Amino acid sequence: MQVKGISGNPLFVKPTQNAKAEATPSSPKDRIEISSEARDLAKLELSTERIEEIRSKLASGFYDTDEVLQKVSEKLSKEIIK
């Protein structure tokens, strides 16, 4: 027994250049949305002294203490529950 296929059309056809271009959907461009709250925060200017204070606290491990981590976790949980 020999099977020749249905309707004589080949099962696989190599796509032509035009078919390939038409098959590719035009993808939307990436974009960024910045909230008004974030824009307000960006307008704040930190003094050099404040930046140095933050850097020194980071270097000393201040933000890794249980007290600070507890405060951060409390504030995060309040934000999540809202």
HUPE-V241936 format. One record per residue. N is the residue number from 0. PHI is phi as a letter, one per 20 degrees, with the letter a starting at -180 (999 if undefined). Layout:
BEGIN
[[N PHI] [N PHI]]
END
This chain:
BEGIN
[[0 999] [1 c] [2 d] [3 d] [4 o] [5 d] [6 m] [7 m] [8 f] [9 f] [10 f] [11 d] [12 c] [13 f] [14 f] [15 e] [16 f] [17 f] [18 f] [19 f] [20 f] [21 f] [22 f] [23 e] [24 f] [25 f] [26 e] [27 f] [28 f] [29 f] [30 b] [31 d] [32 d] [33 d] [34 f] [35 f] [36 f] [37 f] [38 f] [39 f] [40 f] [41 f] [42 f] [43 f] [44 d] [45 e] [46 f] [47 f] [48 f] [49 f] [50 f] [51 f] [52 f] [53 f] [54 f] [55 f] [56 f] [57 f] [58 f] [59 e] [60 n] [61 g] [62 f] [63 e] [64 f] [65 f] [66 f] [67 f] [68 f] [69 f] [70 f] [71 f] [72 f] [73 f] [74 f] [75 f] [76 f] [77 f] [78 f] [79 f] [80 f] [81 g]]
END
